[in-house]
Amino acid sequence: MYELCFSNQDLRAYLGGASFEAVREEFDAQGYVVFERVLSPDQLARLRDALTPFLAGDLRGRNDFEGLLTNRVYALLAKSPVFSEIIAHPLALAFVEADLGRNALLSACLAIQLWPGESVQPWHFDDSHYRWPRPRPSLGVSAFWAIDETTTENGATEIIPGSHTWPDDALPGSDLTKVFFDRRIKAVDEDPAPRDDAVQVELPAGSLMLTKGTLWHRGGANRSQAPRLIITPQYCPAWTRQLENMMASLTHAQAAELPERVQELVGYSIHEPFMGYVDGMHPNRLLR
């Protein structure tokens, strides 16, 4: 079984001396929170090495949302168990479990590499697939791990602080059903929806940004001469359906090699009293 490789830092060290309650209040108020340089250079190298063979194919996005000058690598746990290190990172999971419960699931996990010339992504929020009118509680937490340094120049993620509390009609013109059919490569400076209240979150390599599932955000435009790479695990409550069919993307043999906490996040777990059973039994019996 793959062994998780975390540093000896406890949660207080990651929080810079602040209490978890205080940082969570900031997360609740702004809809996002940032922690700089959480991952070591060795951890970043392991993640990058695991991704390299899949990025080498240079498969580009299929529409304006995925990014026509962007590589996306899905089903990362099926590619390598090394991604367990960020999926089950204690700093991310502390906020995930506080918002979504100890039985939260991994809803999606993908790598996103923006190539030079990529334009801004459409504005969206990550739990929009849940057809529940806003304003409402968030049904997700998204983690953005900077594998490369992300800057204003190379397409750092743009967020709108506080927008996780907005009603449905607060950001008009963001119909993703139309965006999924938009296959036109735009000029790097073309921006159909600029906003004065947006903040571009620059992250040193190894840093983490967490956002509420209802926070409006988008990938930035890459005006640099090099690609920029992030990995984004996204989490959901145990009683909702995951975006990515995690258990179908992994063989039982692959899942059996994952750390137990990651197996639970994938779906080899029970949401009490018995949601998620297989043939009347706990699903982890399939891995024994």
C-alpha positions as CSV (number, residue, x, y, z in Angstrom):
1,M,0.0,0.0,0.0
2,Y,1.3,3.5,-0.9
3,E,2.6,5.4,2.2
4,L,1.6,9.0,2.6
5,C,4.6,11.3,2.9
6,F,3.7,14.4,5.0
7,S,6.1,16.6,6.9
8,N,6.1,16.6,10.7
9,Q,4.4,20.0,10.7
10,D,1.2,20.0,12.6
11,L,-1.8,22.1,11.6
12,R,-0.8,25.1,13.7
13,A,2.5,25.4,11.8
14,Y,0.6,25.5,8.4
15,L,-1.7,28.2,9.9
16,G,1.2,30.5,10.7
17,G,0.3,30.6,14.4
18,A,-3.4,31.5,13.9
19,S,-6.1,29.3,15.3
20,F,-7.9,27.0,12.9
21,E,-11.2,28.7,14.0
22,A,-9.9,32.1,13.0
23,V,-8.7,31.0,9.6
24,R,-11.9,29.1,9.0
25,E,-13.8,32.4,9.8
26,E,-11.8,34.0,7.0
27,F,-12.6,31.1,4.7
28,D,-16.3,31.5,5.5
29,A,-16.2,35.2,5.0
30,Q,-14.1,35.5,1.8
31,G,-14.9,32.1,0.2
32,Y,-11.2,31.3,-0.2
33,V,-7.9,31.0,1.8
34,V,-4.3,30.7,0.7
35,F,-1.3,28.9,2.3
36,E,2.1,29.5,0.7
37,R,4.8,26.9,0.2
38,V,3.1,23.9,1.8
39,L,4.8,21.3,-0.4
40,S,8.5,20.6,-0.4
41,P,10.6,20.6,-3.6
42,D,10.9,16.8,-3.4
43,Q,7.1,16.5,-3.2
44,L,6.7,18.8,-6.2
45,A,9.2,16.8,-8.2
46,R,7.3,13.5,-7.4
47,L,4.1,15.0,-8.6
48,R,5.6,16.5,-11.7
49,D,7.4,13.3,-12.6
50,A,4.1,11.3,-12.3
51,L,2.4,13.8,-14.6
52,T,5.1,14.1,-17.3
53,P,4.2,11.0,-19.4
54,F,0.5,12.1,-19.6
55,L,1.3,15.7,-20.4
56,A,3.7,14.6,-23.1
57,G,0.8,13.7,-25.3
58,D,-0.2,17.4,-25.4
59,L,-3.9,16.6,-25.5
60,R,-5.8,19.9,-25.6
61,G,-9.2,20.9,-24.2
62,R,-12.3,20.4,-26.2
63,N,-14.0,23.7,-25.7
64,D,-13.5,27.2,-24.2
65,F,-14.2,25.9,-20.7
66,E,-11.5,23.2,-20.7
67,G,-9.2,25.5,-22.6
68,L,-8.3,25.0,-26.3
69,L,-4.7,25.8,-25.4
70,T,-4.8,23.8,-22.1
71,N,-3.8,20.2,-21.2
72,R,-6.1,18.5,-18.7
73,V,-5.2,15.1,-17.2
74,Y,-8.2,13.4,-15.4
75,A,-8.4,10.4,-13.1
76,L,-5.1,11.1,-11.5
77,L,-5.3,8.3,-8.9
78,A,-5.5,5.8,-11.8
79,K,-2.2,7.4,-13.2
80,S,-0.2,7.1,-10.0
81,P,-0.8,6.8,-6.2
82,V,1.6,9.7,-5.6
83,F,-1.4,12.0,-6.0
84,S,-2.6,10.7,-2.7
85,E,-0.1,13.0,-1.0
86,I,-2.2,16.1,-1.9
87,I,-5.6,14.5,-2.0
88,A,-5.3,13.5,1.6
89,H,-3.1,16.3,2.8
90,P,-4.0,17.1,6.4
91,L,-4.2,20.9,5.8
92,A,-6.7,20.5,2.9
93,L,-8.7,17.8,4.7
94,A,-9.1,19.9,7.8
95,F,-11.1,22.5,5.9
96,V,-12.9,19.9,3.8
97,E,-14.1,17.9,6.8
98,A,-15.1,21.1,8.7
99,D,-17.3,22.2,5.8
100,L,-18.5,18.8,4.4
101,G,-18.1,16.3,7.2
102,R,-15.6,13.5,8.0
103,N,-17.3,11.3,5.3
104,A,-16.7,13.8,2.5
105,L,-15.7,12.3,-0.9
106,L,-13.2,13.2,-3.6
107,S,-15.5,14.5,-6.4
108,A,-12.8,15.2,-9.0
109,C,-9.0,15.4,-9.3
110,L,-7.2,16.7,-12.4
111,A,-4.1,18.5,-13.5
112,I,-4.5,21.7,-15.6
113,Q,-1.6,23.0,-17.7
114,L,-2.1,26.4,-19.5
115,W,0.1,27.0,-22.5
116,P,1.2,30.4,-23.6
117,G,-1.5,32.2,-25.5
118,E,-4.4,30.7,-23.5
119,S,-7.2,33.2,-22.9
120,V,-9.2,33.6,-19.7
121,Q,-11.6,30.8,-18.8
122,P,-15.4,31.6,-18.4
123,W,-16.5,32.6,-14.9
124,H,-17.9,29.6,-13.0
125,F,-18.3,28.0,-9.6
126,D,-17.3,24.4,-9.0
127,D,-20.5,23.0,-7.5
128,S,-22.8,24.5,-10.2
129,H,-23.8,21.0,-11.3
130,Y,-26.0,20.7,-8.2
131,R,-29.2,22.4,-9.3
132,W,-29.9,24.1,-6.0
133,P,-30.8,27.9,-6.2
134,R,-28.3,30.3,-4.7
135,P,-27.7,31.8,-2.2
136,R,-27.2,28.4,-0.5
137,P,-24.6,26.5,1.5
138,S,-21.5,25.4,-0.5
139,L,-21.6,21.7,-1.6
140,G,-18.0,21.5,-2.3
141,V,-14.4,22.5,-1.4
142,S,-11.8,22.9,-4.2
143,A,-8.1,22.7,-3.6
144,F,-5.7,24.4,-6.1
145,W,-2.1,23.1,-5.7
146,A,0.4,25.2,-7.5
147,I,3.0,22.9,-9.1
148,D,4.5,25.8,-11.0
149,E,4.5,29.3,-9.6
150,T,1.3,31.0,-10.7
151,T,1.5,34.7,-11.6
152,T,-0.6,37.4,-13.2
153,E,1.5,36.9,-16.3
154,N,1.1,33.1,-16.7
155,G,-2.6,32.7,-15.8
156,A,-3.0,32.5,-12.1
157,T,-6.6,31.8,-11.0
158,E,-8.9,34.8,-10.7
159,I,-11.5,34.8,-7.9
160,I,-14.2,37.2,-6.7
161,P,-13.9,37.4,-2.9
162,G,-17.2,37.0,-1.2
163,S,-19.0,35.8,-4.3
164,H,-19.8,32.4,-2.7
165,T,-22.8,34.2,-1.0
166,W,-24.2,35.7,-4.2
167,P,-27.7,34.8,-5.5
168,D,-28.2,33.2,-8.9
169,D,-28.6,36.4,-10.9
170,A,-25.5,38.2,-9.5
171,L,-23.2,37.3,-12.4
172,P,-25.2,37.3,-15.6
173,G,-24.0,35.8,-18.9
174,S,-22.3,32.8,-17.4
175,D,-24.2,30.0,-19.1
176,L,-21.8,27.1,-19.3
177,T,-24.1,25.1,-21.5
178,K,-23.1,27.5,-24.3
179,V,-19.5,27.6,-23.4
180,F,-19.1,23.8,-23.8
181,F,-19.9,24.2,-27.5
182,D,-17.5,27.2,-28.0
183,R,-14.5,25.8,-29.9
184,R,-13.1,29.1,-31.1
185,I,-9.5,29.8,-30.0
186,K,-9.5,33.4,-28.7
187,A,-6.7,36.0,-28.6
188,V,-4.9,35.9,-25.3
189,D,-6.1,39.4,-24.4
190,E,-9.7,38.8,-25.4
191,D,-11.8,39.0,-22.2
192,P,-15.6,38.9,-22.6
193,A,-16.3,39.5,-18.9
194,P,-13.7,41.6,-17.1
195,R,-14.5,42.5,-13.5
196,D,-13.1,45.2,-11.2
197,D,-13.9,43.2,-8.1
198,A,-11.8,40.2,-9.3
199,V,-8.5,39.3,-7.6
200,Q,-5.8,37.2,-9.4
201,V,-4.3,34.9,-6.8
202,E,-0.5,34.5,-7.3
203,L,0.9,31.4,-5.7
204,P,4.6,30.4,-5.2
205,A,5.2,26.8,-6.3
206,G,4.0,24.3,-3.7
207,S,1.3,26.6,-2.4
208,L,-2.4,25.8,-1.8
209,M,-5.6,27.8,-2.3
210,L,-8.9,26.4,-1.0
211,T,-12.2,27.8,-2.3
212,K,-15.8,27.2,-1.5
213,G,-17.8,25.3,-4.1
214,T,-20.0,28.4,-4.6
215,L,-17.1,30.9,-5.2
216,W,-17.0,32.5,-8.6
217,H,-13.6,32.1,-10.3
218,R,-11.8,31.4,-13.6
219,G,-8.4,30.5,-14.9
220,G,-6.4,33.5,-16.1
221,A,-4.8,34.2,-19.5
222,N,-1.2,33.0,-20.0
223,R,0.8,35.9,-21.5
224,S,4.1,34.3,-20.5
225,Q,6.5,32.2,-22.6
226,A,6.0,29.0,-20.5
227,P,3.2,26.7,-19.4
228,R,1.8,26.9,-15.9
229,L,0.7,23.7,-14.1
230,I,-1.7,23.2,-11.2
231,I,-3.5,20.1,-9.7
232,T,-7.0,20.6,-8.3
233,P,-8.6,17.9,-6.1
234,Q,-12.3,18.8,-5.5
235,Y,-14.4,17.4,-2.7
236,C,-18.2,16.9,-2.1
237,P,-20.5,15.8,0.8
238,A,-20.9,12.0,1.1
239,W,-24.6,12.2,0.2
240,T,-24.1,13.8,-3.2
241,R,-22.8,12.3,-6.5
242,Q,-19.2,12.9,-7.4
243,L,-18.3,14.7,-10.6
244,E,-15.8,12.1,-11.6
245,N,-16.8,8.4,-11.3
246,M,-13.9,7.6,-9.0
247,M,-14.6,3.9,-8.4
248,A,-15.0,3.2,-12.1
249,S,-11.8,5.0,-13.0
250,L,-9.8,2.6,-10.7
251,T,-9.4,-1.1,-10.8
252,H,-9.9,-2.9,-7.5
253,A,-6.1,-3.7,-7.6
254,Q,-5.2,0.0,-8.0
255,A,-7.6,1.1,-5.2
256,A,-6.2,-1.6,-2.9
257,E,-2.8,0.0,-3.2
258,L,-4.0,3.5,-2.1
259,P,-3.8,4.7,1.5
260,E,-6.9,3.8,3.5
261,R,-7.9,7.5,3.9
262,V,-7.7,7.9,0.1
263,Q,-9.8,4.7,-0.4
264,E,-12.5,6.3,1.8
265,L,-12.4,9.6,-0.2
266,V,-12.7,7.7,-3.5
267,G,-15.9,6.0,-2.2
268,Y,-14.8,2.8,-0.4
269,S,-16.7,4.2,2.7
270,I,-20.1,4.3,4.3
271,H,-22.1,7.5,4.9
272,E,-24.1,6.6,8.0
273,P,-26.3,4.7,8.4
274,F,-25.6,2.6,5.3
275,M,-25.3,4.8,2.1
276,G,-22.7,3.3,-0.2
277,Y,-23.0,-0.4,0.6
278,V,-22.2,-3.2,-1.9
279,D,-24.3,-6.3,-1.7
280,G,-25.3,-5.3,1.8
281,M,-21.7,-5.0,2.9
282,H,-19.1,-2.3,3.5
283,P,-17.5,-1.5,0.0
284,N,-13.9,-1.9,1.4
285,R,-14.5,-5.7,1.5
286,L,-14.0,-5.6,-2.3
287,L,-10.3,-4.6,-1.7
288,R,-9.4,-7.5,0.6
